[in-house]
Amino acid sequence: MTRKRGHEQLVRRYEGNPILTAEDWPYPAHTVFNPAATKLADGSTLLLCRVEDRRGISHLCAARSYDGVEGWAVDPEPTLRPDPEHYPEELWGIEDPRITFVEELGKYAVAYTAFSRGGPGVALALTQDFRTFERCGLVMQPDDKDAALLPRRIDGSFVLVHRPATDQGAHVWLSFSPDLRNWGGHKLMLAARKGAWWDANKVGLSPPLIETPRGWLMLYHGVRHTAAGALYRLGVALFARDEPWVCLARGDSWIFGPEAIYEREGDVGNVVFPCGYTVAEDRDTIRLYYGAADTSVAMATASISELLDWLDRNGAASAPG
């Protein structure tokens, strides 16, 4: 039974959630969560899931579905394994991927968290088929994560969205590169608020930015530390197309949070964590694929036009800190 709530429902859970669990895996796995997502050339959907084994080390594994909802075919073995012999930054696993198709390269760029003794950093890999990968190695040093590449250059540079954590806080930044390996020109994109706000402690990119005629739509997670632990929820903001560091609107309230039992109970309770989305043929409906309580994969739907309309009514260019 679904409880009626007073707030506007912008993100709608799939009734058959969760859509993937460790029980669906063809080899031993502890948990399956935080999937990247993309549409392939044949119209099918690929999820690149984070799989945690029983040692606690994560790798990435692909699941494919013709309709993006059911009938998932999971790769019989890990699709992208940690390679600490050649990439020591992957010693303790690779986590939380985001996928962007870069037309200029004719390849998918996978940004993921590489977990080393020094902490989590951002790594990149390129692929055409999700069978073989060209690693670019570590591109953002620890402590940094929640990264995704923009699908096209801005002013001649590739652009990476990422979330470094420093003594000054955990905020979303942009960095620029001519070649995907050398990065600079860093710009603050979205800051965590202060005080009692739902996103007061840290913020981070959720799925890759969604390009719309009005600008880059960002779905981001905000974290509030409570007496019961961290609480992860989803917010929305809009940035200028040609100057993605310029915030046009940011909603004050969260739009999606852990309410279902599979989101509230698991290895890490009270977490909804989207890392991927696909856009339907109507170019408006998006399917969000998210990790639920760091334990399973779930899906929800939303409308780009509804999100933009909500921001028009509930967003401001500069939110109070």
Secondary structure, 3 states (H helix, E strand, C coil): CCCCCCCCCCCEECCCCCCECHHHCCCCCCEEEEEEEEECCCCCEEEEEEEECCCCCEEEEEEEECCCCCCCEECCCCCECCCCCCCHHHCCEEEEEEEEEECCCCEEEEEEEEEECCEEEEEEEEECCCCCCEEEEEEECCCEEEEEECCCCECCEEEEEEEEEECCEECEEEEEECCCCCCEEEEEEECCCCCCCCCCCEEEECCCCEEECCEEEEEEEEEEEECCEEEEEEEEEEECCCCCCCEEEEECCCCECCCCHHHHCCCCCCCEEEEEEEECCCCCEEEEEEEECCCEEEEEEEEHHHHHHHHHHHEECCCCC
